[in-house]
Amino acid sequence: MERTVFAGGRVFDGHRYVGAAEVLVEGGRVVAVGSLDPAQRAGADVVDVNGGLVAPGFTDAHVHTIQGGVERTRCDLSEDETREAYLTRVSAYAAAHPERPWIQGGGWAMAAFPGGTPTAADLDTVTGGRPAYLPNRDHHGAWVNSRALELAGIDADTPDPVDGRIERDADGRPTGTLHEGAMALVSRLAPATTEEEYDAGLVAGQAYLHSLGITAWQDAIVGAYAGMDDPGPAYRRAAERGTLTGWVVGALWWDRDRGLEQLDHLRALREEFSHGRFRATSVKIMQDGVAENFTAAMGTPYLDRCGHATTNRGHSFVDGEVLREVVPALADAGFQVHVHAIGDRGAREALDAFEAAQGRGDDLRHHIAHLQVVDPADVPRFAALGVAANAQALWACLDDQMVDLTLPFLGEERAAWQYPFGALHRSGARLVMGSDWPVSTPDPMAAIHTAVTRTAYGAEGREGNEPFLPEQAVDLTTAFAAYTSGSAWVNHRDDAGTLTPGAVADLVVLDRDPFDGPEGLIGATRAVSTWVDGRPVTSS
């Protein structure tokens, strides 16, 4: 039986910082944590932690692993930040792949373009007449070129879909950015992703997550969305082949154009996809959009650039009354419910629905993700209703997107309601954490850095020096617990997420101890090796 001792470092056990200690792993389980005696060490392989930290493997509670992996194999814009860099990247990709009929990929940041809306005219200069479809980082909008607009028949006379918007110039002509449901006008025409591409995307995405210390995750959309087909079959294939090394919960996509009649289909998918390390036991409801394109559901209207109230309060993709029927029905069917809510109205509608589901189902561990704007009156309801707060902490900083595309349109009072992780924690809510990759980096240490400091590690300018709503920061122990034992709990892995005797030996070795150093260097911490069931799945 394999035995490994992790020695020469410090330990965080999933709930608390232990300090200097050793960890003994045997047969894929944690056997002991503390000062080991010679008999315990005898015959064991020794991993020198070299002054770093041993912690439970991170669980990402909201991520899109296959989507992110597929984008890494296409025209990947996620590492660039400017209009010029994006055009250079697209040009190079187009030249390197003349055989591909469409330019596909994505990952651009809205803040790189005036108003967050790139143009088809720019994209036309580098795509050589081939159609292009490039979703942005949050996948609530897409950049398309003139050829794609032409193929889709989108012109000045094309109406906006009920759940989206076509960006237009003063004369009503489409300019090249499609928001929300309007994305489908083009994405439906793009070449379908092949089975081989999905399998390769899972391999790439999984390897990337493991390299950052992530051993488990919840894939937040198992269904067709934003030009991607359902990744569920790829997970099932990997689980059957034994190539899925992470432990995964899949959140089945709730089709907002259908009603309760889809419950039988969701039950069938749960049965079909669940195998080995993959369980399709959650359902994802996207309740609203995002603040930057004014589709997040707000209680009061957005402001215009002059600070005046508009008539737009964003979109509730599922009517609030309908949601109060859907969530109890899903709970009765034994599904955990995972809701995307960015705006304060979206969060309230989700909480109202969870209140209607009280007493339905057994220990389903429902959660609401993102929580950008939350009315302070709703903060105590999370603990009262037993709904977990699924934080994407990396977003809680004064980056360009916040300064230029969000704050001016929220107003002073509502802007102060953003990412209230500190208030949620103080009220007794259970915090879990995730990244929403490929929307933003899946690096847990970057997110933990922001959760603690309310700044972005390594950023220059305002966001590097001015904490954003610092009263909503959480301490390092709370942030680490949210990303380990907290997120493992929301995935129903009660024997993981901790380093305690009997726990599954999913763990990460970090190159430094962030508990023993300045807060400003938390984000500098890197994973040295990642272990699943006591075996290494990556090492540097």
N, C-alpha and C positions, 0 to 999 in steps of 0.2 A: 504494500500500500504506500502510495506516495506521501512523503512527509517533507514539509518545508518550514523553515524558521526564518522569519523576517526580523533582523536584528540591526542594532546600531542606529535607531531612529526614534521618532516620537509616534504617538498613536492618537487618532480621533476615532472613537468607536461607533459613530453614527448618531450619538446623542450628546456626548461630552468629550472634551479634550483630556486625554489620559496623561499625556506627557511621555517621558521616556519609558519605553516598554518594548517587549518582544511579542511576536505573534506566532503561534504554532498552528499550522494547517496540516490536516491529515485526512485522506480520503475525500477531499473536496469540501471539508467542513472546518470551521474554526474550532480548535480544541482548547486553546488557552491564550490569554493575553496578560502580560505582566512580566515578572522576572522568572524565567524558566530555569529549572534545575538541570544538571547534566544528563539525567535519564531522559528528560523530555527532548533534549537536543540530540541525543545519541542517534546516529544513522540518518539524520535529516539533512537535506540540502539547505544551505544557508544563503539567504539573499541579504547582502549588505545594503541597508537603506541609506547609509552614508550621511547621517544627520538630517535626512528628509522626513517626510510624514507618510505613514501607512494609514489609509482610510478605506471605508467601504467603497466599492465601485460606485461611481455616480449613476443615478437613474435619471434620464431626461424624460420628464413627464409630458412633453409636448414637442414633437419633432416630426419631420417628414423625411425619413432616412433614404428611401428609394428615390423620391423626387430629388433630393439633394445630390444623391449619388449619380443619377442620370444627368443632371445638369453639369456635374463635374466632368462628364465624358463628352459634353457638347460645348457650345460657345459659352463658357463660364465667365461671367462678368463680376463675380462676387468679390474678387480681390482688388478691383479697381474702384476709383472714387470720383472720377471727373468725366465730363462729356468727351473730352479729347481722348482719354484713355479707353473709354468704351468704344469709340469709333475705330481706334487703332486695333483693339482686340477683335472686333467684328470683321474688320478688313483682313486681318491675318487669318482668322478662322475660315472666312470665305475662300481665300486663296489656297488654304491647305486642304479644303474639302470641296473641290469642284464637282464631285460626283453627287453631292447631296442636293435634292431639288429645293429644299427649304433651308433657311438659316434658323436653327432652333437653339435654345439655351436659356439664358436669363441671369438675373442677379444684380441688376442695376439699382442704384439708390436714387430715390426721388429728389433728394437734396442737391443732386448734381445738375439739375435743370431748373430754369425759372418756372416757378409755380408747380414744380414736380412733374412736368409734362414734357417729355422729349418729342421730337417731331419726325414725321416720316421723311421730310426733306433731307434731314441729316442722315438718316439711315440709308436713303437712296444712294448716297455718294459712295457707300462702301459695300453694297450688296450686289452690285452688277446685274440688276434686273430680276434676281431671284426673290421670291417672297420671304419675308422675315417675320418671325413671331417670337418676342423676347419678354417674358413676364418679369416684373420687377421683384425686388427681394421679398416683399410681403405677399406677392402673388395675388394682390387685389387690383392689379393693373398690368397692362402689357403695352410694349412699344412695337409698333408694326410699321412696315414701309408702304409706299404707294402701291406696289404690286400686290401686296396682301389685301389692302383695302379694295383694290380693283377686283380681285378674285372673289372677294366676299360681297361685292356689290354695294359697298358702303359709300354713300355720297351725302350731299347736303340734304337730300330728301329722306334719308334713312332715319326712322324714329329711334329714340333711345329705348332699349328694353326696360321693362318695369323694374328690374333689379340691377341696373347699371347705367352707364353714361358714356357717350362718345365725345371725346374732347374736340372742340370746334373753334374755328377762327371767328372773327366778327361777322363774316358773311355766312356762317353756318357750315362751312366746309370742314370735314374731318381733318385733324392735324397730325394724327399718328399715335395718340394715346387712347387706349380703351380701358374703362374702369369697370370692375366687378362683372356683372352679367354680360356686358358688351364684349368681353374677351372671347366669349364662345362664338361670336359672329365670325371670327377668324380661326380660332383654335380647332373648330370642327373640320376645317379644310386641311390642316397640316397633316403630314404623314403620321400614321399611328406608330407609337413606340412598339418595337418588337419584343417578343418574349426574351430573346437573348439580351436586348438592351436593358430590360428590367432586371434580369438576373445579374448583369454586369453592374448595374446601378446599385443593387443591394450589396454586392461585394465591395464596391468602392465606398459606399456610404457607411457600411458597418466598420470597415477598416479605419475610416476617418474618425468615427466616434470612439472606437477602441483606443486610438492613438491619443485621445484626450482624457482617457480614464473612465469612459462610459461603458458600463457592462450591461445595461438594460435600458429600455425606453418604451414610451407609448407613442406609436405612430398615429398622428392626429387626424389623418384622412386615409381610410382604407375604402376607396371608392373613386369614381371618375371625377376629376376636378382640374380646372385650369389647363386643359389640353392634355392631361395625363389620364391614362386608363387606370383601372383598379389595380393597386399593387398587391392585393391579397393573394392572388395565385403565385406571385413570385415568393412571398413569404412561405406559403405552403410548400412550394417546391424545395426551398432551402431547408425548411424544417425536416422534410422527408429525407433529403440527401445528407443531412447532418452538417451542412455548411453554415447554418444559422448559429453563430456562437453567442450572440446576445440573447437575453430574455426579453420578449416583446409582447406587449398588448396592442392589438389593433383596434382603433376606434372606427367602426363602420360608419360610412357617410349617410347622414339623414338627408334624403332628397326633398328639398323644400318645395318642389313643385308637386309633390304627392302628399298623401295623408297617411292615416293609420293603416291603410290597406297594405303598406309596405312592411308591416311588422313580420308577416310570415316570411317574406324574402330575407329580412335581416336575421331571423332565426335560422333560416337555411344556410346563410353565409357563415354564421357562427359555427354551425356544425361542419360545414365544408372546409373552412380555413383552419380551424383550431387543430393544431398538431404539434407535439413536441414542445419546443421553446416558444411557439407562437400561439396566442389565444386571442380570438376576435370577440372579446367579451364586453367591449365598450361601444357606445354610439356617439358620434360627433355631430353636434348641431351648431352651425354657424349662424348665430343670431343677428349679427350686424357686420358692417364693413370695417373701415379704418378711418381715423380722424383726418389723415392727410388728404384724402380725396372726398371728405365730407359725407361719407357713407356710414360711419359709426353712428349708432342710434343714441341721440342725446335727448335729455329731458326738455331743454330749451334750444332755440335755433342757434346755428352757427352765426358768427359775425362775418361781415365782409372785410375787405382790406382797410377800410376806413373806420372799422370798429362799430359799424351799425348792424343791428340784427337783420338777418335774412329770414326767409320763410322755410329754410331747409333744416330739418331736425334729423337727417340721415335716414337709414333704412333699417327696419326690423324685418329681416328676411322671413321670419316666421311670425305671424301675428301673435301678439301676446296672449290672447284668449286661446288660440290654437295651441300654443306652447304649453299652456296649463292643462291641456288634455294629453298632449304628446308625452311629456315627461312622466306622469304617473303610469301611462300605458307601457312605456319602456321599462319602468321599474317593475311593473307587474310581470313583464316578460323576462326579468332577471338581468337586464342590461344596466351597467354603469352608464351614466350620462355625462358627457364631456362637452361643455358649451364654450364657444368662442364669444366673448363679450368685451368690446372695447369701450363703448360709450356708457354713460351712467344709466340711460334708459334700457340699454341692452342688458346690463348687469341686473337691474331691478326686475326686468321681465324674467330673467333666468331664475332669480331668487324666488319670485312669486310662483314660478312653475315648480321649483323644488319644495316650496312650502305646500303646494297642492299635492305633492307626492309623499308627504310625511307618512310614515307607517306602511308604505308600499315597498315591498322588496326587503331583502335581508342583507345588511352590511354591504351596500353597493358602492359606497365611497365616491359619490358624485363630486364633480369639480368644475369650476369656472376658470377658464384660462384668459390671460392677458390683463384684464382689469386695469386698463389705462385710466379711465375716469370712473370713479365710484363716489356717489353721493355719501357724505359722512353718515347720514341717517341709515344707510344700508350696511355699513361696515359691521355692526354687531350681529347682523342677521346670519353671517357665515357660520359663526360659532353656534348660534342658536339653532340653526337648521342642520348642522353637521356637514356643511358643504366646504370642501377644501378650496383654498385660494391658490391657483396654479400660476405662479409668477414667472414672467419672462423679464428678469431683473435687469438684464443688460440695457433695456430700453429706457430706464429711469435716469436719464442724464441729459444735460443741456448740449446735445449735439445739434448739428445744423438742421436736421429734420425737425427737431423740437422747436428750435428758435425761429426758423423761417416758415415752417409749414403747419405748425400746430398752435403755439401760444397766441399768435395774433388773432386766431379764429375761435378761440375758446372763451376769452374774457378772463379777467383777473380771478374772480371767485372760482370758476370751474377749473381753471388751470391749476389751482392749488389742491384739487382733488385727485391729482394724477399719481398712479402707482403707490397707493397707500399701504405698502407692505408693513411698515412699522405699526400703523394703527390696527391693521388686521391681526398682527401677531399679538399686540397688547390686548386686543379684545378677546383673545382665546381661539382665534381661527387657526386651523391647521394649514401651515404653509408647505407647498411643494413647489418644485422649480423645474423649468425646462427652457429650451432655447428658441424653439420654432425654426430651427435651421431647415431650409436654406435662407429663411428671412434674415437671420443674423448668425454669427459664428456659434457653433455648438460648444465652444470651450467653456466648461463649467467655471473655471477659475476667473475668466473675464466677467461672467455674470455675478459670481460671488463678490468680486471686487466692487462692482457697481452697487450691489445690494448693501454693502457695508459703507461705502464712501459716497455713494450717489454721484460718482464721476466715472468717466470711461478711462480705463487703464491705457496709457500710452498715447492718449489723444493730445493734440496741441490746441491751444486757444482756450476759449471760454469753458468748454466742457472739461478740460483738464485741471481747471483751477477753481471753478465755482460749483460747489455741490448743489444738486437740484433737490429742493425740498428736503433738506437734511434731517428734518424731524421724522421722515418716513424711512430712515435707514434702519437696518437690523444689525445686530452684532454678528461677529464671525461664527460663533457657535450655532446661532440660529440659522444662518445662511447655509453652513455646511450640513446641518441636520435636514434642512429642507431638500437639499440636492441628493441626500443619501437615504436616510431612514424615512423621510417624508415622502419622497417620490416612490420609493419601494412600497410603502404602505398603499399609495393610491393605485399601484399596480397589483395589489393583493399578494405581494410577496412578503409575507410576515416572517419568513425565515431568512430574509436578505436585508441589505441596507444597514447592517450593523456588524461590528467585530466583537461578537460575544460567543461564548462556547455554544456550539450547536448550530450556529448560523452558517449559511452557504458561504463558501470562501470566494466571493466575488469582491475583489479589492483592487486598489490602485496604490502604487508607490509614487510619491511626489518628490521632486528634486530638492525641495526646501520645506521648512516648516513655517507656513504663513501665520501660525499663532505666535511665533517667536520672531517678530520683526515689525517694521512700520506698516500701517494700513496701506500706505501708498504703493507698496510692493506686492500686495496680495496677487494682483493680476500677472506678476512675473513668474508665478509658480507653474511648473510644467510636469506632465506625467512622464515618469521614467519607464514604468511597466504597468500593464493591466492584466488582471488575472480573473478568469471565470472558472468556477468550480475547482479552484486551487491550481489551475494550469494557466500558463502565460498565453495570452492571445496577441500580445504585442510587447515589444521592448525597444528601447532606444540604444 
